[in-house]
Amino acid sequence: MQRSRRAVLAAVPVALAGCGRSLRENTVPGGLHLRNRRTDPVTVSVRAALLPELEGGDGGGVGITESPTATPETPRDADLEEPDVTGEYRVQAESERMVPDFFPRAGRWAFEAVVESENGGDGDRTRIVLHAALPGPTGADTIVVTVRQQRVTARATTVD
């Protein structure tokens, strides 16, 4: 038995309805999603500093270099000596932890995550800049921090 074109077309929106949500990683809008891929628990220390907004879209704002060949200021150069938000979170072995509402407001943030070594050796750190997004769940970013055996990474995701 062959299905009619109308039945096939009617099924397409139903099939697509569940796709968008599962493809998004923005699990904690405006918060943190901490992932521990190690076989032992870790403590992740995080801090974020609100940065001044860039002025205009013409390249004349804060943090824009003078020439196209100049090296831009990297997040590692950003001053996090006086962070606006801090936290320390324990994540069990091979598990995840969500931290909702880590960022108190929308804006441009310098973000740093540090994982100390459990055996007394050097830990690892990562820094990124989170660009301004709309407040609330319709445009707020989630910072995804992933701790692996040899390193820690952080990245931002946004809602479509």
N, C-alpha and C positions, 0 to 999 in steps of 0.2 A: 504494500500500500504506500503510495507516494503522498507526502504531506503537501498541503496547499501552500502557495506563496504567502498568503495572508497569515497562516498559522506560524510559518517560519519567521516572518517579520514581527509578529506579535511577541515571539519568544526572545527576540534580540534585546529589547530594553530590560527585560527581566534578567537576562544573563549578564548584561553590563552593569546592572545596579549594584551588584556586590563587588565588582572589580575595583572600583576606585578606592574604596576604603582599605582593601587588603594590600594595595600597592603602595600606600602612603606609610611612611615611617614616623610621622609626626604624632607619636603616641602621648606626649605630655606637652601640649602647647604652652609655651612660656616657662618650661621646666627642663629637667634633666632626665635622661634615660641612661643609666649606668649599666654597662655590661662587663661582667668579669669572665674572661675565657681561661683563666688560670685554674689550676687544680687546688689552690689554697685561697682562703679569704684575703681580701685586700681592703685597705682604707684609702679612699679617694678624697683628697682635699681639693676643694674648688674655691675659686674666688673670681669676681668679675668687677670691673670698673666701668662706669658710664663714661663714654668718650664724647667729645663735642661733635655735633652733627656737621656733616660736610655742607659747605655753603654752595648752593646752586649746582647745576649739572655741567658747568663749563670748565671744570678742572681748576677753578680758582679757590677751592676750599681747603680746609685743614687736612693735612695728611697726604696731599697731592704733591708729587715731585715737580721740580721746575722744568725738567726736560724729559723727553721720552726715554732717554738712555740712562737716566739716573735711577738708582736703586730706591724703591719706595720704602717707607718705614714699615717694618715687619711687625707682626703682633708680638714677637719676642722683645722688641724694643719698646713696646707700649708700657707705660708706667702703671704697675699694679701695686705700688707700695701702700696706697691707701684705698683698698677695694671698697666698693659700695655694698657688695654682697659676698658672704663667705659661707662655707659649710664643710663639714667632714662627714663622710658617709661610709659605712662598712657594708661591703658587698660580699656575700658568701661565695664559695667556690662554684664556678660554672653556673652562675645565676645572674639575675638582673634585678635592678632596683629603680623605681620611678620616684622622682622628686618633683611634685607639682609646684607651680608658682614660684620657681627659684628667682626669676627676674621680676622685680616689683613693678616695672613699667616698660613699655616699648621704648626702644632707642638703639643706639649703636654702642655695643659693649665689647670690651676686651675681656676675654675669658681664658682662664688658666686651670688646668687639672694636673694634680701632682699625685703620683703613687710612690710611696716609700717602699724600699725593699724590706722584706720581712727578715732577711738574714743579715742585716746590717750593712749591705753594700749600697751603692748609689741607686737611687730611685730613678724615676723617669717623669718628665713633664711635657706638656703640650700647651700651646696657646693658639687661639684663633680670634678673629674679630667677627662678631655677630652684627650684621647690618640692621638698620631700623626696619621693623615690620609693623603691620597694623596691630593694635592691641586686641586681645581676645582670641578665641579659638579659630577665627577665620583667617588669620594671617600671622599668628605668633609662631616663632620658631621653637623647635626642640633641639637642645644640644645633646648629641649622642656621644657618650664617652665610652670607648672600648678599651679594656685592659687585656693585653695579651702577655704571653710569657716574657717577651723581651722589650715591649714598648707599650705606650698608651697613646691613643689617638682621640681627637675630638673633631666633630663636624656638626654643621647645622643643617636641619631640614626645614622645609616650609610647606605649608598647606597649598595645594594647587589653587 
